[in-house]
Amino acid sequence: MTTDLLSVIANLRIYVGYLGEKDQYGWWKSSFFTTSSDAFLSPLFSRTKILAQVNGVTRAASILHDEHIGVGHVYHLFRLPEELEQRLHQELKDPKTTSTIPNTLTEDIAIKHLEVFSTLYEKDDIGPVRIGSISDLYKIEAWRIVTGSYLQAFYNQKQIYPYFS
């Protein structure tokens, strides 16, 4: 697995996680990327604030995804195989990765990031959508499709839960 893939998944967690929060599209009830959260987290996690924010939003988003997809031999952006989770954790601790994230996220910044990375997703799906097999978790093109599916859902004010099984 390449660092590029880890960077892609880390960025998707950040931007999709941010967009799904209650102040943006309201898919989950968290607010880890707000200014008030930043003021709270910065003194506690001065060097790993992004990691703390991503861990929080990942937990909130994974609950919702798991409710709709189920758990077992399925994975999604917010719950991956343990080995991948551990490598992703290390990636999010790397200043080279976190230095590319704006200090203040906005909807426009997050949407633009998804637009740049995504593969056009023309389906108007809602709910759980199977993207591919578990081996596809390790392919950047599969994550482009995941990105496109989230982007389409945000555009259409619908909820989608892309997964691999």
Residue frames as a rotation matrix with the C-alpha (Angstrom) as fourth column:
MET 1
0.582 0.813 0.000 0.00
0.813 -0.582 0.000 0.00
0.000 0.000 -1.000 0.00
THR 2
-0.289 -0.718 0.634 1.34
0.714 -0.602 -0.356 3.39
0.637 0.350 0.687 -0.93
THR 3
-0.702 -0.019 -0.712 1.50
0.549 -0.650 -0.525 6.56
-0.453 -0.759 0.467 1.09
ASP 4
-0.918 0.395 -0.033 -0.57
-0.312 -0.670 0.673 8.15
0.243 0.629 0.739 -1.66
LEU 5
-0.251 0.864 -0.436 -3.47
0.272 0.495 0.825 5.83
0.929 0.088 -0.360 -0.87
LEU 6
-0.231 0.114 -0.966 -3.20
0.972 0.068 -0.225 6.57
0.040 -0.991 -0.127 2.85
SER 7
-0.912 -0.147 -0.384 -3.11
0.177 -0.983 -0.044 10.29
-0.371 -0.107 0.922 2.11
VAL 8
-0.708 0.706 -0.017 -6.21
-0.200 -0.178 0.963 9.97
0.678 0.685 0.267 -0.09
ILE 9
-0.020 0.728 -0.686 -8.16
0.643 0.534 0.549 8.13
0.766 -0.430 -0.478 2.61
ALA 10
-0.477 -0.218 -0.851 -6.98
0.841 -0.394 -0.370 10.52
-0.255 -0.893 0.371 5.34
ASN 11
-0.987 0.095 -0.133 -8.10
-0.129 -0.951 0.280 13.52
-0.100 0.293 0.951 3.30
LEU 12
-0.441 0.880 -0.177 -11.44
-0.009 0.193 0.981 11.89
0.897 0.435 -0.077 2.53
ARG 13
-0.116 0.377 -0.919 -12.04
0.936 0.352 0.026 11.28
0.334 -0.857 -0.394 6.23
ILE 14
-0.742 -0.225 -0.631 -11.31
0.488 -0.827 -0.279 14.91
-0.459 -0.515 0.723 6.94
TYR 15
-0.932 0.311 -0.184 -13.41
-0.361 -0.764 0.535 16.46
0.026 0.565 0.825 4.17
VAL 16
-0.312 0.861 -0.402 -16.34
0.056 0.439 0.897 14.02
0.948 0.257 -0.186 4.16
GLY 17
-0.317 0.136 -0.939 -16.25
0.921 0.282 -0.270 13.97
0.228 -0.950 -0.215 7.96
TYR 18
-0.895 -0.058 -0.441 -16.40
0.192 -0.945 -0.264 17.76
-0.402 -0.321 0.857 8.06
LEU 19
-0.781 0.608 -0.144 -19.22
-0.464 -0.411 0.785 17.96
0.418 0.680 0.603 5.50
GLY 20
-0.267 0.699 -0.663 -21.28
0.336 0.712 0.616 15.34
0.903 -0.058 -0.425 7.34
GLU 21
-0.827 -0.108 -0.551 -21.19
0.562 -0.140 -0.815 17.24
0.011 -0.984 0.176 10.63
LYS 22
-0.046 0.963 -0.267 -24.30
0.936 -0.052 -0.349 18.90
-0.349 -0.266 -0.899 12.00
ASP 23
0.036 0.043 -0.998 -23.32
0.058 -0.997 -0.041 22.46
-0.998 -0.056 -0.038 10.97
GLN 24
-0.799 -0.289 -0.527 -22.92
-0.501 -0.165 0.850 21.45
-0.332 0.943 -0.013 7.31
TYR 25
-0.507 0.605 -0.614 -25.12
-0.516 0.357 0.778 18.61
0.690 0.711 0.132 5.98
GLY 26
-0.153 0.485 0.861 -26.10
-0.987 -0.030 -0.158 17.16
-0.050 -0.874 0.483 9.36
TRP 27
0.173 0.178 -0.969 -25.57
-0.396 0.913 0.097 13.47
0.902 0.367 0.229 8.66
TRP 28
0.022 -0.200 -0.979 -24.04
0.805 0.585 -0.101 12.96
0.593 -0.786 0.174 12.12
LYS 29
0.831 0.556 0.016 -24.34
0.407 -0.628 0.664 15.04
0.379 -0.545 -0.748 15.25
SER 30
0.214 -0.834 -0.509 -20.68
0.918 -0.006 0.397 15.89
-0.334 -0.552 0.764 15.83
SER 31
0.982 0.013 0.188 -18.94
0.072 -0.946 -0.315 19.28
0.174 0.322 -0.931 15.66
PHE 32
0.531 -0.835 -0.144 -15.25
0.666 0.306 0.680 18.42
-0.523 -0.458 0.719 15.78
PHE 33
-0.329 -0.689 0.645 -14.25
0.940 -0.303 0.156 20.89
0.088 0.658 0.748 13.06
THR 34
0.703 0.605 0.374 -15.97
0.544 -0.796 0.265 24.00
0.458 0.017 -0.889 14.46
THR 35
0.030 -0.676 0.737 -14.15
-0.167 -0.730 -0.663 27.05
0.985 -0.103 -0.135 15.80
SER 36
0.451 0.185 0.873 -15.27
-0.864 -0.156 0.479 26.31
0.225 -0.970 0.089 19.36
SER 37
0.988 -0.144 0.064 -14.05
0.128 0.971 0.201 22.73
-0.091 -0.190 0.978 19.07
ASP 38
0.388 -0.887 0.250 -10.74
0.432 -0.064 -0.899 24.04
0.814 0.458 0.358 17.75
ALA 39
0.101 -0.312 0.945 -10.41
-0.637 -0.750 -0.179 26.32
0.764 -0.584 -0.274 20.78
PHE 40
0.741 0.236 0.629 -11.03
-0.652 0.476 0.590 23.36
-0.160 -0.847 0.506 23.07
LEU 41
0.944 -0.304 0.129 -8.80
0.323 0.932 -0.165 20.83
-0.070 0.197 0.978 21.28
SER 42
0.595 -0.749 0.293 -5.79
-0.035 -0.388 -0.921 23.04
0.803 0.537 -0.257 20.47
PRO 43
0.169 -0.593 0.788 -4.44
-0.941 -0.334 -0.049 23.36
0.292 -0.733 -0.614 24.03
LEU 44
0.538 0.114 0.835 -5.02
-0.552 0.797 0.247 19.65
-0.637 -0.594 0.492 24.72
PHE 45
0.497 -0.301 0.814 -3.71
0.613 0.785 -0.084 18.30
-0.614 0.541 0.575 21.43
SER 46
0.440 -0.310 -0.843 -1.33
-0.359 -0.921 0.151 21.01
-0.823 0.236 -0.516 20.23
ARG 47
-0.559 -0.750 -0.353 0.61
-0.650 0.134 0.748 18.73
-0.514 0.648 -0.563 17.87
THR 48
-0.967 0.207 0.149 -2.15
0.252 0.858 0.447 16.24
-0.035 0.469 -0.882 17.03
LYS 49
-0.514 0.815 -0.268 -5.28
-0.413 -0.509 -0.755 18.39
-0.751 -0.277 0.599 16.82
ILE 50
-0.212 0.427 -0.879 -6.19
-0.960 0.079 0.270 17.13
0.185 0.901 0.393 13.32
LEU 51
-0.763 -0.119 -0.636 -5.79
-0.086 0.993 -0.082 13.54
0.641 -0.008 -0.768 14.51
ALA 52
-0.873 0.470 -0.129 -8.12
0.198 0.099 -0.975 14.23
-0.445 -0.877 -0.180 17.46
GLN 53
-0.295 0.787 -0.542 -10.69
-0.758 -0.538 -0.369 15.87
-0.582 0.302 0.755 15.19
VAL 54
-0.306 0.136 -0.942 -10.55
-0.796 0.506 0.331 13.03
0.522 0.852 -0.047 12.68
ASN 55
-0.935 -0.035 -0.353 -10.82
0.141 0.876 -0.461 10.40
0.326 -0.481 -0.814 15.42
GLY 56
-0.690 0.712 -0.128 -13.90
-0.087 -0.257 -0.963 12.13
-0.718 -0.654 0.239 16.81
VAL 57
-0.070 0.689 -0.721 -15.66
-0.925 -0.315 -0.210 12.57
-0.372 0.653 0.660 13.49
THR 58
-0.616 -0.203 -0.761 -14.69
-0.549 0.804 0.229 9.03
0.565 0.559 -0.607 12.44
ARG 59
-0.960 0.272 -0.061 -16.43
0.228 0.644 -0.730 7.61
-0.159 -0.715 -0.681 15.48
ALA 60
-0.337 0.880 -0.336 -19.58
-0.350 -0.448 -0.822 9.68
-0.874 -0.160 0.459 14.89
ALA 61
-0.058 0.284 -0.957 -19.71
-0.996 -0.076 0.038 8.83
-0.062 0.956 0.287 11.18
SER 62
-0.826 -0.306 -0.474 -18.93
-0.375 0.925 0.057 5.13
0.421 0.225 -0.879 11.68
ILE 63
-0.747 0.630 0.212 -21.92
0.026 0.346 -0.938 4.73
-0.664 -0.695 -0.275 14.00
LEU 64
0.122 0.833 -0.540 -24.27
-0.632 -0.354 -0.689 6.04
-0.765 0.426 0.483 11.31
HIS 65
-0.202 -0.267 -0.942 -22.60
-0.942 0.317 0.112 4.06
0.269 0.910 -0.315 8.51
ASP 66
-0.974 -0.221 -0.053 -22.68
-0.194 0.929 -0.316 0.85
0.119 -0.297 -0.947 10.58
GLU 67
-0.426 0.893 0.144 -26.40
-0.206 0.059 -0.977 1.35
-0.881 -0.446 0.159 11.34
HIS 68
0.392 0.617 -0.683 -27.15
-0.763 -0.197 -0.616 1.47
-0.515 0.762 0.393 7.62
ILE 69
0.031 -0.492 -0.870 -24.58
-0.865 0.424 -0.270 -0.99
0.502 0.761 -0.412 6.26
GLY 70
0.979 0.189 -0.082 -24.13
-0.111 0.818 0.564 -3.38
0.174 -0.543 0.822 9.15
VAL 71
0.162 -0.954 0.250 -20.92
-0.963 -0.098 0.253 -4.80
-0.217 -0.282 -0.935 10.54
GLY 72
0.735 -0.023 0.678 -19.10
0.071 0.997 -0.043 -7.97
-0.674 0.079 0.734 9.66
HIS 73
-0.164 -0.813 0.558 -17.17
0.744 0.269 0.612 -8.43
-0.648 0.515 0.561 6.48
VAL 74
0.546 0.320 0.774 -17.91
0.741 -0.616 -0.268 -4.93
0.391 0.720 -0.573 5.21
TYR 75
-0.301 -0.693 -0.655 -15.78
0.822 -0.537 0.191 -1.79
-0.484 -0.481 0.731 5.37
HIS 76
0.677 0.482 0.556 -16.34
0.680 -0.699 -0.222 1.87
0.282 0.528 -0.801 4.65
LEU 77
0.196 -0.637 0.745 -14.48
0.110 -0.741 -0.663 5.18
0.974 0.212 -0.075 4.84
PHE 78
0.137 -0.067 0.988 -14.98
-0.821 -0.566 0.075 5.39
0.555 -0.822 -0.132 8.60
ARG 79
0.447 -0.128 0.886 -14.29
-0.598 0.694 0.402 1.75
-0.666 -0.709 0.233 9.51
LEU 80
0.422 -0.454 -0.785 -11.47
-0.770 0.277 -0.574 -0.04
0.478 0.847 -0.233 7.73
PRO 81
0.690 -0.257 -0.677 -9.51
0.365 0.931 0.018 -3.25
0.626 -0.259 0.736 8.41
GLU 82
0.896 -0.268 -0.354 -7.32
0.298 -0.228 0.927 -2.90
-0.329 -0.936 -0.124 11.52
GLU 83
-0.031 -0.976 0.214 -4.02
0.877 0.076 0.474 -2.88
-0.479 0.202 0.854 9.62
LEU 84
-0.184 0.053 0.982 -5.28
0.750 -0.637 0.175 -0.06
0.635 0.769 0.077 7.41
GLU 85
0.842 0.525 0.122 -6.63
0.287 -0.629 0.723 1.84
0.457 -0.574 -0.680 10.42
GLN 86
0.600 -0.680 -0.421 -3.24
0.545 -0.037 0.838 1.67
-0.586 -0.732 0.348 12.14
ARG 87
-0.385 -0.763 0.520 -1.40
0.908 -0.210 0.363 2.92
-0.168 0.612 0.773 9.06
LEU 88
0.157 0.553 0.818 -3.97
0.590 -0.717 0.371 5.67
0.792 0.425 -0.439 8.60
HIS 89
0.912 0.124 -0.391 -3.46
0.407 -0.393 0.824 6.73
-0.051 -0.911 -0.409 12.22
GLN 90
0.041 -0.983 -0.181 0.28
0.722 -0.096 0.685 7.08
-0.690 -0.159 0.706 11.56
GLU 91
-0.355 -0.112 0.928 -0.43
0.868 -0.408 0.283 9.02
0.347 0.906 0.242 8.37
LEU 92
0.569 0.685 0.454 -2.60
0.436 -0.720 0.540 11.50
0.697 -0.110 -0.709 10.27
LYS 93
0.751 -0.411 -0.517 0.23
0.447 -0.260 0.856 12.07
-0.486 -0.874 -0.012 12.77
ASP 94
-0.166 -0.867 0.470 2.61
0.958 -0.027 0.287 12.99
-0.236 0.497 0.835 9.95
PRO 95
-0.051 0.112 -0.992 3.06
0.173 -0.978 -0.120 16.79
-0.984 -0.178 0.030 9.68
LYS 96
-0.942 -0.302 -0.149 3.54
-0.103 -0.163 0.981 16.39
-0.321 0.939 0.123 5.92
THR 97
-0.568 0.810 0.143 -0.06
0.740 0.427 0.520 15.12
0.360 0.401 -0.842 5.67
THR 98
0.189 0.736 -0.650 -1.65
0.939 -0.329 -0.099 17.53
-0.287 -0.592 -0.753 8.11
SER 99
-0.521 -0.443 -0.729 0.15
0.265 -0.897 0.355 20.59
-0.811 -0.008 0.585 6.73
THR 100
-0.951 0.184 0.250 -2.00
0.225 -0.144 0.964 20.37
0.214 0.972 0.096 3.59
ILE 101
-0.074 0.971 -0.228 -5.22
0.955 0.135 0.265 20.79
0.288 -0.198 -0.937 5.57
PRO 102
-0.206 0.041 0.978 -6.47
0.070 -0.996 0.057 24.39
0.976 0.080 0.202 5.88
ASN 103
-0.983 -0.179 -0.053 -6.61
0.076 -0.127 -0.989 25.78
0.170 -0.976 0.138 9.43
THR 104
-0.426 0.903 -0.044 -10.24
-0.420 -0.240 -0.875 26.67
-0.801 -0.355 0.482 8.91
LEU 105
-0.851 0.210 0.481 -12.41
0.488 0.652 0.580 24.36
-0.192 0.729 -0.657 6.84
THR 106
-0.422 0.796 -0.434 -15.37
-0.672 -0.596 -0.439 25.66
-0.608 0.106 0.787 4.88
GLU 107
0.402 0.663 0.631 -17.99
0.050 0.672 -0.739 23.91
-0.914 0.328 0.237 2.83
ASP 108
0.878 -0.063 -0.474 -16.52
-0.467 -0.325 -0.823 25.38
-0.102 0.944 -0.315 -0.34
ILE 109
-0.113 -0.993 -0.019 -13.01
-0.993 0.112 0.038 24.12
-0.036 0.023 -0.999 0.45
ALA 110
-0.402 -0.008 0.916 -14.26
-0.345 0.928 -0.144 20.63
-0.848 -0.373 -0.375 1.30
ILE 111
0.655 0.706 0.268 -16.52
0.039 0.322 -0.946 20.36
-0.754 0.630 0.184 -1.75
LYS 112
0.658 -0.480 -0.580 -13.75
-0.753 -0.389 -0.531 21.64
0.029 0.786 -0.617 -4.03
HIS 113
-0.414 -0.830 0.373 -11.38
-0.833 0.511 0.213 18.98
-0.367 -0.223 -0.903 -2.67
LEU 114
-0.099 0.458 0.883 -13.94
0.042 0.889 -0.456 16.26
-0.994 -0.008 -0.108 -3.38
GLU 115
0.850 0.454 -0.267 -14.59
-0.203 -0.185 -0.962 17.64
-0.486 0.872 -0.065 -6.87
VAL 116
0.256 -0.849 -0.463 -10.89
-0.967 -0.232 -0.110 17.61
-0.014 0.475 -0.880 -7.74
PHE 117
-0.644 -0.621 0.447 -10.34
-0.663 0.744 0.080 14.03
-0.382 -0.245 -0.891 -6.60
SER 118
-0.031 0.750 0.661 -13.61
-0.293 0.626 -0.723 12.33
-0.956 -0.216 0.200 -7.53
THR 119
-0.984 0.028 0.179 -14.56
0.174 0.409 0.896 10.17
-0.048 0.912 -0.407 -10.45
LEU 120
-0.563 0.826 -0.036 -17.92
-0.783 -0.519 0.342 11.24
0.264 0.220 0.939 -11.84
TYR 121
-0.911 0.392 0.126 -20.64
0.284 0.821 -0.495 9.27
-0.297 -0.415 -0.860 -10.11
GLU 122
-0.829 0.557 -0.057 -23.77
-0.400 -0.517 0.757 9.52
0.392 0.650 0.651 -12.23
LYS 123
-0.391 0.717 -0.577 -26.07
0.600 0.674 0.431 7.31
0.698 -0.177 -0.694 -10.19
ASP 124
-0.252 0.414 0.875 -28.63
-0.590 -0.782 0.200 8.91
0.767 -0.465 0.442 -7.92
ASP 125
-0.139 0.123 -0.983 -28.27
0.454 0.890 0.047 6.30
0.880 -0.439 -0.180 -5.16
ILE 126
0.139 0.107 0.984 -29.26
-0.822 -0.541 0.175 6.69
0.552 -0.834 0.013 -1.55
GLY 127
0.842 0.187 0.507 -28.44
-0.499 0.629 0.596 4.54
-0.207 -0.755 0.623 1.44
PRO 128
0.145 -0.828 0.541 -25.88
-0.191 0.513 0.837 1.71
-0.971 -0.225 -0.083 1.33
VAL 129
0.873 0.025 -0.487 -24.05
-0.488 0.040 -0.872 1.31
-0.002 0.999 0.047 -2.00
ARG 130
0.574 -0.690 0.442 -21.50
0.350 0.694 0.629 -1.42
-0.740 -0.206 0.640 -2.65
ILE 131
0.554 -0.488 -0.674 -18.44
-0.730 -0.674 -0.113 0.01
-0.399 0.555 -0.730 -4.38
GLY 132
0.207 -0.532 -0.821 -16.42
-0.664 0.540 -0.517 -3.18
0.718 0.652 -0.241 -4.69
SER 133
0.664 -0.061 -0.745 -14.75
0.376 0.888 0.263 -6.07
0.646 -0.455 0.613 -2.96
ILE 134
0.891 -0.364 -0.273 -12.43
0.188 -0.252 0.949 -5.84
-0.414 -0.897 -0.156 0.03
SER 135
0.001 -0.937 0.350 -9.42
0.901 0.152 0.405 -6.01
-0.433 0.315 0.845 -2.30
ASP 136
0.204 0.153 0.967 -10.67
0.735 -0.676 -0.049 -2.78
0.646 0.721 -0.250 -3.90
LEU 137
0.913 0.083 -0.398 -9.98
0.369 -0.582 0.725 -0.97
-0.171 -0.809 -0.562 -0.61
TYR 138
0.165 -0.968 -0.187 -6.38
0.403 -0.107 0.909 -0.80
-0.900 -0.225 0.372 -1.77
LYS 139
-0.317 -0.192 0.929 -7.09
0.948 -0.083 0.307 0.82
0.018 0.978 0.209 -5.15
ILE 140
-0.817 -0.060 -0.573 -7.09
0.175 -0.973 -0.148 4.58
-0.549 -0.221 0.806 -5.55
GLU 141
-0.853 0.521 -0.035 -9.66
-0.195 -0.256 0.947 4.40
0.485 0.814 0.319 -8.35
ALA 142
-0.210 0.793 -0.572 -12.17
0.763 0.499 0.411 2.79
0.612 -0.350 -0.709 -5.97
TRP 143
-0.300 0.048 -0.953 -11.69
0.810 -0.515 -0.281 5.71
-0.504 -0.856 0.116 -3.58
ARG 144
-0.987 0.020 -0.162 -12.31
-0.108 -0.825 0.554 8.13
-0.123 0.564 0.816 -6.47
ILE 145
-0.471 0.867 -0.163 -15.68
0.193 0.282 0.940 6.42
0.861 0.411 -0.300 -6.93
VAL 146
-0.108 0.376 -0.920 -16.37
0.990 0.123 -0.066 6.63
0.088 -0.918 -0.386 -3.19
THR 147
-0.738 -0.251 -0.626 -15.54
0.366 -0.929 -0.060 10.35
-0.567 -0.273 0.777 -3.35
GLY 148
-0.911 0.412 -0.013 -17.85
-0.202 -0.418 0.886 10.85
0.359 0.810 0.464 -6.32
SER 149
-0.243 0.865 -0.439 -20.69
0.603 0.489 0.630 9.06
0.760 -0.111 -0.641 -4.56
TYR 150
-0.206 0.127 -0.970 -20.38
0.903 -0.358 -0.239 11.25
-0.378 -0.925 -0.041 -1.46
LEU 151
-0.916 -0.198 -0.349 -20.13
0.067 -0.933 0.352 14.35
-0.395 0.299 0.868 -3.62
GLN 152
-0.703 0.712 0.008 -23.27
0.052 0.039 0.998 13.41
0.710 0.701 -0.064 -5.56
ALA 153
-0.047 0.687 -0.726 -25.10
0.909 0.331 0.254 12.81
0.414 -0.648 -0.640 -2.27
PHE 154
-0.461 -0.164 -0.872 -24.04
0.632 -0.750 -0.193 16.20
-0.623 -0.640 0.450 -0.87
TYR 155
-0.994 0.096 -0.050 -25.14
-0.101 -0.670 0.735 17.92
0.037 0.736 0.676 -4.10
ASN 156
-0.453 0.868 -0.205 -28.55
-0.030 0.214 0.976 16.21
0.891 0.448 -0.071 -3.96
GLN 157
-0.365 0.276 0.889 -29.09
-0.898 -0.357 -0.258 16.55
0.246 -0.892 0.378 -0.20
LYS 158
0.754 0.526 -0.395 -29.28
-0.422 0.847 0.323 12.76
0.504 -0.077 0.860 0.17
GLN 159
0.218 -0.686 0.694 -27.38
-0.853 0.211 0.477 10.32
-0.473 -0.696 -0.540 2.36
ILE 160
0.714 -0.119 -0.690 -25.26
-0.395 0.746 -0.537 7.57
0.578 0.655 0.486 0.87
TYR 161
0.505 -0.536 0.677 -23.07
-0.650 0.280 0.707 4.97
-0.568 -0.796 -0.207 2.57
PRO 162
0.528 -0.364 -0.767 -20.51
-0.642 0.420 -0.642 3.54
0.556 0.831 -0.012 0.13
TYR 163
0.420 -0.375 0.827 -18.92
-0.679 0.475 0.560 0.31
-0.602 -0.796 -0.055 1.30
PHE 164
-0.216 -0.570 -0.793 -16.69
-0.847 0.513 -0.139 -2.61
0.486 0.642 -0.593 0.31
SER 165
0.402 0.337 0.852 -17.49
-0.751 0.653 0.096 -6.28
-0.524 -0.678 0.515 0.97
